[in-house]
Amino acid sequence: MAGIVLCLCLAACGSLPPTSDGAPAVSSSQEAAGTAAGWQSISPEEAHDWMKSGEDLVVVDVRTQEEYDAGHISGAVLVPNEEIGDTVPDQLPEDLDQPLLLYCRSGRRSKEAAEKLAALGYTQVYEFGGIQDWPYEVVQ
């Protein structure tokens, strides 16, 4: 009996199979959390590819002015996380459907900012972690 319970537990903890269209499968709890939050996490590589695609998007640095001045991703606009409140910051587009790609130093503030911007009505908010994990060029 214990062996059956162990097998069932291990099976439940395993990864989900990919979907029929090849997209990574997500559990219902992951899907619900992502939908409820209104934003998504993507990898630095995905963000870099998207930036290079030429699509109209806004890269947002949510660190402090001092951190931004020390080095930032080319073309990023500075909108410190602590300045995002109940209204859309002036530096961000009025079009709430325009993709926003957010980053900070380690990923914590970009997640917080993503939640706040989604709550303000932005529909395409993506955070890609911190600049400390950004393997590409930065400007000063």
ChimeraX attribute file (.defattr): number of C-alpha atoms within 10 A of each C-alpha:
attribute: neighborCount
match mode: 1-to-1
recipient: residues
	/A:1	6
	/A:2	7
	/A:3	8
	/A:4	9
	/A:5	10
	/A:6	11
	/A:7	12
	/A:8	11
	/A:9	11
	/A:10	10
	/A:11	11
	/A:12	10
	/A:13	9
	/A:14	8
	/A:15	10
	/A:16	12
	/A:17	11
	/A:18	11
	/A:19	10
	/A:20	8
	/A:21	7
	/A:22	8
	/A:23	9
	/A:24	10
	/A:25	15
	/A:26	15
	/A:27	10
	/A:28	9
	/A:29	9
	/A:30	11
	/A:31	12
	/A:32	12
	/A:33	13
	/A:34	14
	/A:35	11
	/A:36	11
	/A:37	15
	/A:38	20
	/A:39	24
	/A:40	17
	/A:41	19
	/A:42	14
	/A:43	14
	/A:44	19
	/A:45	13
	/A:46	12
	/A:47	21
	/A:48	16
	/A:49	11
	/A:50	14
	/A:51	16
	/A:52	9
	/A:53	10
	/A:54	8
	/A:55	10
	/A:56	10
	/A:57	16
	/A:58	19
	/A:59	21
	/A:60	26
	/A:61	28
	/A:62	29
	/A:63	24
	/A:64	16
	/A:65	12
	/A:66	8
	/A:67	15
	/A:68	21
	/A:69	12
	/A:70	10
	/A:71	13
	/A:72	22
	/A:73	19
	/A:74	11
	/A:75	13
	/A:76	17
	/A:77	17
	/A:78	19
	/A:79	21
	/A:80	19
	/A:81	21
	/A:82	12
	/A:83	13
	/A:84	17
	/A:85	13
	/A:86	10
	/A:87	10
	/A:88	17
	/A:89	14
	/A:90	8
	/A:91	11
	/A:92	16
	/A:93	15
	/A:94	11
	/A:95	10
	/A:96	17
	/A:97	13
	/A:98	17
	/A:99	18
	/A:100	23
	/A:101	26
	/A:102	29
	/A:103	31
	/A:104	26
	/A:105	20
	/A:106	16
	/A:107	19
	/A:108	13
	/A:109	22
	/A:110	27
	/A:111	24
	/A:112	15
	/A:113	27
	/A:114	28
	/A:115	20
	/A:116	22
	/A:117	25
	/A:118	18
	/A:119	15
	/A:120	15
	/A:121	14
	/A:122	22
	/A:123	17
	/A:124	18
	/A:125	26
	/A:126	25
	/A:127	28
	/A:128	24
	/A:129	24
	/A:130	20
	/A:131	20
	/A:132	11
	/A:133	13
	/A:134	19
	/A:135	10
	/A:136	10
	/A:137	9
	/A:138	13
	/A:139	12
	/A:140	10
